[in-house]
Amino acid sequence: MLELNLDNKDEFVSIEKSPYAQKGHSNLVKLWAKCPVCGKDVNNEKGQIVLLGKWEEDGEHNRHDIFTLTDKFDDYRIEFPENFDAKKDITVEFICPSCKSSLLLESKHNCNCGSPCFMLTAFSKSIITLCSRTRCKEHMLYLHKDDTWSFIRQIYTDSAQ
């Protein structure tokens, strides 16, 4: 399990909603994510976040397949594998497709719903945490102060498109 290291909290700003969502805009900030273990990009050529997922369903252990998440902060669209019942409330262990490391955080960082959270990194030092329960929409971007200009530049780039 991964450790969420926010020891120096003064270096991070917590963002629960995209700046656009707070103002009622439909444009959302694009996130280029990386594995916090190996540092490899997890976005595909379309920009979507692609992760391996492992879950249990109907007593069947270790079902696994590829999940594709949107690359937009505050957009909850997921392309589920064909063998996954998206109507059920299922917790998925997300895994890096490159190094095969689990992206789950330690239990002290569980979501408010009680499910484990998983972690990705963004920009150079920022951290994204997301709930691993498929029907939960809780997430957080911990924007590192060194990434502030990258984040602002991304907002302006996305809004110009």
C-alpha positions as CSV (number, residue, x, y, z in Angstrom):
1,M,0.0,0.0,0.0
2,L,1.2,3.5,-0.8
3,E,1.7,6.2,1.8
4,L,0.3,9.7,1.1
5,N,3.1,12.0,2.2
6,L,1.8,15.5,2.9
7,D,4.2,16.1,5.8
8,N,4.7,19.7,4.7
9,K,1.1,20.7,4.3
10,D,2.1,24.3,3.6
11,E,3.4,23.2,0.2
12,F,0.0,21.8,-1.0
13,V,-3.4,23.3,-1.8
14,S,-6.3,20.9,-1.6
15,I,-8.8,21.2,-4.6
16,E,-12.0,19.2,-4.4
17,K,-13.6,20.7,-7.5
18,S,-12.2,22.1,-10.7
19,P,-12.1,25.9,-10.8
20,Y,-14.5,25.6,-13.7
21,A,-17.0,23.5,-11.8
22,Q,-17.0,26.0,-8.9
23,K,-18.1,28.7,-11.4
24,G,-20.6,26.5,-13.2
25,H,-18.6,26.2,-16.4
26,S,-18.6,23.0,-18.4
27,N,-14.9,23.0,-19.2
28,L,-12.8,20.8,-17.0
29,V,-9.0,20.8,-16.3
30,K,-7.2,18.0,-18.1
31,L,-4.8,15.9,-16.0
32,W,-1.8,14.1,-17.3
33,A,-1.3,11.4,-14.6
34,K,1.7,9.2,-13.7
35,C,2.2,6.2,-11.5
36,P,3.5,7.3,-8.1
37,V,5.7,4.1,-7.9
38,C,7.5,4.0,-11.3
39,G,6.7,7.5,-12.6
40,K,5.4,6.3,-16.0
41,D,2.5,8.1,-17.8
42,V,-0.8,6.3,-17.4
43,N,-2.6,8.4,-20.1
44,N,-3.2,6.8,-23.5
45,E,-2.8,8.6,-26.9
46,K,-6.3,10.1,-26.5
47,G,-5.3,11.4,-23.1
48,Q,-7.5,9.0,-21.1
49,I,-6.2,7.5,-17.9
50,V,-5.7,3.7,-18.4
51,L,-5.3,1.4,-15.4
52,L,-5.5,-2.2,-14.7
53,G,-8.3,-3.1,-12.2
54,K,-8.7,-6.2,-10.0
55,W,-12.0,-6.9,-8.2
56,E,-14.2,-9.6,-6.7
57,E,-17.8,-10.0,-7.9
58,D,-20.4,-12.6,-7.0
59,G,-17.9,-14.7,-5.1
60,E,-15.5,-14.8,-8.0
61,H,-12.0,-13.7,-6.8
62,N,-9.4,-11.9,-8.8
63,R,-11.3,-10.8,-11.8
64,H,-9.2,-8.3,-13.7
65,D,-9.3,-6.1,-16.8
66,I,-8.5,-2.6,-18.1
67,F,-10.4,0.5,-17.0
68,T,-10.3,3.7,-18.8
69,L,-11.0,6.9,-16.8
70,T,-11.5,10.4,-18.2
71,D,-8.5,12.7,-18.0
72,K,-10.7,15.6,-16.9
73,F,-10.8,16.6,-13.2
74,D,-14.4,16.5,-12.0
75,D,-15.6,14.3,-14.8
76,Y,-16.6,10.9,-13.5
77,R,-16.9,8.9,-16.8
78,I,-15.3,5.5,-16.8
79,E,-15.2,2.9,-19.6
80,F,-15.8,-0.3,-17.8
81,P,-14.6,-3.7,-19.1
82,E,-17.2,-5.9,-20.7
83,N,-16.9,-8.4,-17.8
84,F,-17.6,-5.8,-15.1
85,D,-21.1,-5.1,-13.8
86,A,-21.1,-1.2,-13.7
87,K,-24.5,-1.2,-12.0
88,K,-23.1,-2.8,-8.9
89,D,-21.3,-0.9,-6.2
90,I,-17.9,-2.6,-6.4
91,T,-14.5,-1.6,-5.0
92,V,-11.7,-2.0,-7.5
93,E,-7.9,-2.3,-6.8
94,F,-6.3,-0.2,-9.4
95,I,-2.9,-1.2,-10.6
96,C,-0.2,0.6,-12.8
97,P,-0.1,-1.0,-16.2
98,S,3.7,-0.5,-16.5
99,C,5.1,-1.7,-13.1
100,K,2.1,-3.7,-11.9
101,S,2.2,-1.9,-8.5
102,S,-1.1,-1.4,-6.5
103,L,-2.1,2.2,-6.4
104,L,-4.1,1.8,-3.2
105,L,-3.3,4.1,-0.3
106,E,-3.0,2.9,3.3
107,S,-6.3,2.5,5.2
108,K,-5.9,5.7,7.2
109,H,-6.6,7.5,3.9
110,N,-9.9,5.8,3.2
111,C,-12.7,7.7,1.5
112,N,-15.6,9.2,3.5
113,C,-17.7,6.3,2.2
114,G,-15.2,3.8,3.9
115,S,-13.7,2.4,0.7
116,P,-10.0,2.6,0.0
117,C,-8.6,5.4,-2.1
118,F,-6.0,5.1,-4.7
119,M,-3.3,7.6,-5.8
120,L,-1.8,9.0,-9.0
121,T,0.6,11.9,-9.4
122,A,0.0,14.9,-11.7
123,F,2.2,17.7,-13.1
124,S,5.6,17.3,-11.3
125,K,4.8,17.0,-7.5
126,S,1.0,17.1,-7.2
127,I,-1.1,14.2,-6.0
128,I,-4.5,13.0,-7.0
129,T,-6.5,10.7,-4.7
130,L,-9.7,9.0,-5.9
131,C,-12.1,6.6,-4.3
132,S,-11.8,3.0,-5.6
133,R,-15.6,2.4,-5.3
134,T,-17.0,2.7,-8.7
135,R,-20.2,4.6,-7.8
136,C,-18.4,7.1,-5.4
137,K,-17.4,10.5,-6.8
138,E,-15.0,11.6,-4.0
139,H,-11.6,12.7,-5.2
140,M,-9.0,15.3,-4.3
141,L,-6.2,17.1,-6.1
142,Y,-3.3,18.1,-3.7
143,L,-1.7,20.8,-5.9
144,H,1.9,21.3,-5.0
145,K,3.1,25.0,-4.9
146,D,5.8,24.2,-7.5
147,D,3.0,23.1,-9.9
148,T,0.8,26.2,-9.6
149,W,1.8,27.7,-12.9
150,S,1.5,24.4,-14.7
151,F,-2.0,24.1,-13.4
152,I,-3.0,27.6,-14.3
153,R,-1.4,27.2,-17.8
154,Q,-3.5,24.0,-18.2
155,I,-6.7,25.8,-17.3
156,Y,-6.0,28.5,-19.9
157,T,-4.9,26.0,-22.5
158,D,-8.1,23.9,-22.0
159,S,-10.4,26.9,-22.0
160,A,-8.9,28.1,-25.4
161,Q,-9.8,24.7,-27.1
